[in-house]
Amino acid sequence: MQDYEKLGAFYLGRTLADDEQAAATVLYDSADLTTHAVIIGMTGSGKTGLGVSLIEEAALDSVPVIAIDPKGDLGNLMLSFPDLAAADFEPWVDARVAAGQGMSPTDYARDQAQRWQAGLAEWGQDGERIRRLRQAAAFGIFTPGSRAGTPLSVLGSFEAPPAMLRGDREAFADRIQATATSILTLLGVDADPITSRAHVLIANLLQHHWEAGRSLDLAGLIAAVQNPPMRRIGVMDVDAIYPQADRFALAMQMNNLLASPGFAAWTEGVPLSAQGLLYTATGKPRVSIVSIAHLSDSQRMFFVTLLLSELIAWMRTQPGTGSLRAILYMDELFGYMPPTANPPSKALFLTLLKQARAFGLGVVLSTQNPMDLDYKGLSNTGTWFIGRLQTERDQARVLDGLAGAGDGGGPFDRQRMSRVLSGLGKRTFLLHNVHESQPVVFASRWAMSYLAGPLTREQIQRLTAALSPPLSTETLRPAGPSAAPASGRAHPDVADAGRGPPVLAPGIDALYAPASSVSGTALIYYPRIVGAAQVFYINKTFKVDTQRTFLLGVEIDDGPLALDWPQAEPLAMTLADLAARPCPGAGFADLAAPAHDPANYRHWASAFKTWLRQSCGLTLYRSRDYRLTSSADESEAEFRVRVHQVARQARDQAVGKLRDRYDRQLADLQTRLAAAEAEIAAETAQTNQKTVESVVSIGSALLGAFLGRKAVSATNARRIGTAARGVGAIAQQRRDLAEARADAADIRARIEAAGQDFDAEVAALAPLPGPEGLALETVIVRAKSSDITVQAVALLWLPHVRAPDGRMRPDWPQT
């Protein structure tokens, strides 16, 4: 294993000393990213490469990432080639650059492949590490408002927030404000929450529907603007605040958006969901590159505001943690958090910087324009990566920000920092981390992904088409109405479908699903049997006490069984939504003979209750390793993510305990080493002094004998004897010095051994698999018969209308 492969540590590069690359590896503790980071550097500083490397390290550590990409550079994360073959590079090289180098695209691709292989080798990386990167996370490019990548449905539905978020009044209010602001920003309407009538109206409409748990689409919002469901806003009438004629004008603006040629792209694809962008349906971490380079400025602001609002809502439903749970990366912050103006995105970024730490969400903001940052907001940022800057003005602005961020190890030394920033070259950065004692200058490592530059629309299409299975079908539920269940599949034509309802025997109840079509549309009802029940699941062992409501439709056969409850499918309605009378003028299809016998309904009700007890148990998931069991409302993927976060936190705590123990041991050894080195200095000084004194003494004695009488006098003899004894003292002093040096060498060896022991103990910790690799057991909690209440088993008529292709399609609510 390479020396940089450490648990919970991101390999970012190597330190520099005297402009020469040193051997010290720069490992960034992933938990430090919960206090957020900012990357600043001019064009050509290597800022994008550093950001790509950081995201690669997060993916290798099973940390999901949402990367907002305004320029198109982050799509390069999709260009990782484990085989490092020239053929893999060739589709992505720029033919114009190749021509400028006097090469064909094929030759240039071969050159790039060799360059990448050599660059990776220089930094101790290879194709195997790239392969592990691709296996560790699901990579994909999402393109809101475009079909180039995987589309994100943003305007298809303004989905009601979950009950947990609605219960948090502050979070719920923030979600309403952000959604209203983003809608009006897209329309080019003044979006001030206090002074804008349009903002006040839309916010109140969203609140009215969301508090009832109802979602809205744009068409429904337009209708609500024209005819608000509430009479008052605050203490004043709606018409007094916003007259009908003015509301009609706003509705027309919204309708023009709905009718615009590009609107459909905003409603297609997977729904905008933080959970879905962070994890696949199986709980595998994602690296979701959200490309917005193709959008206009207003559209970018609209989308970023919605995305940040969604992420904040998701964040507040997560349990607190001290470990890194996920990363939000913004590649170019220009215009989204300026120092003076207040665009809709600014308040949301500030909220994330202040609150996301508690939930383990790390925010990484990157920019080449230091002058367009709100440094008061960035005072909540614990890590700064600063590359080469354009001007002295930029440098001064960054130094102001660093001074506000603190220095971790002591007072901020502005002059020293200024000298360091002035000497930075390409791909070299000052790493200022408040969790470390002092900043370091380092060269960023070679990115594993091929840095081809901004991707074109066609390249994004090619990358998305190559995903197997496609993201839109593999991971997230489709936006808008769900696929029609079997009970709503197309029916053959019925010749006499225009007749009235059949006559039913006494004791048979008939119910009618509400029709979605406008008045006057010819409806045809097709029969089903509906089963409605309320089921309580209670289990003390697994701490379950919850209820489920079932409303299921099942087809009627003419055979001996007549009903097959296992084939029943859920209906997106409640029993209260079903009417006792049909729509006037509707036609009815034939009713199978078993549905005319009242006794069958009693038999079907008994079979329904038995089926619910035997086959509709509540599925829970259990992790024996971490002694955790899923909650009743938690999906397998959500539980896997939760267990993985607990495992990550346990790992980080284990590493932290080891680090604390070794830090104490190291501090003791460093103290002893300092004492030993001080003793060496003292012994060296004494030895030098004794040597000089002895030499002078012997020299004086011999000189006195030589210049005096021919025979050596008694006095000179005593002097020579004294000098000789001084020589013996020198020898002893030198032995003391050697012992001091040996002690110091022994302490250094023990420090080195302690570091090796620490690395060995960390390496011995069990590796952390991704969420999809965790071992889980399935637990089925079944309801007792006494806890099942069958509310109804009745005849249900489902409305259908004829589609342009002549087939019948469902016309009842599907979501």
Secondary structure, DSSP 8 states (H G I E B T S, - for coil): --TT--TTEEEEEEEEETTEEEEEEEEEEGGGGGG-EEEE--TTSSHHHHHHHHHHHHHHTT--EEEEESSS-GGGGG---TT--HHHHGGGS-HHHHHHTT--HHHHHHHHHHHHHHHHHHTT--HHHHHHHHHHSEEEEE-TT-SSSB-EESSS-B----HHHHHSHHHHHHHHHHHHHHHHHHHT----TTT-HHHHHHHHHHHHHHHTT--B-HHHHHHHHHS-S-SEETTEEHHHHS-HHHHHHHHHHHHHHHHSTTTHHHHSSEE--HHHHHB-TT--BEEEEEE-TTS-HHHHHHHHHHHHHHHHHHHTTS---SS--EEEEES--TTTS-SS---HHHHHHHHHHHHGGGGTEEEEEEES-GGGS-TTGGGG--EEEE---S-HHHHHHHHHHHHHH--SSSS--HHHHHHHHHT--TTEEEEEETTSSS-EEEEE---SS----S--HHHHHHHHHHSSS-HHHHTS--SSS----GGGS-----TTTTS------TT--EEE----S-TT---EEEEEEEEEEEEEEEETTTTEEEEEEEEEEE---SSSS---GGG-EE-SS-GGG-BSS--TT-EE----GGGG-HHHHHHHHHHHHHHHHHH--EEEEEETTTTEE--TT--HHHHHHHHHHHHHHHHHHHHHHHHHHHHHHHHHHHHHHHHHHHHHHHHHHHHHHHHHHHHHHHHHHHHHHHHS-SS--HHHHHHHHHHHHHHHHHHHHHHHHHHHHHHHHHHHHHHHHHHHHHHHHHHHS-----GGGS--EEEEE---GGGEEEEEEEEEEEEEEE-TTS-EEE-S---
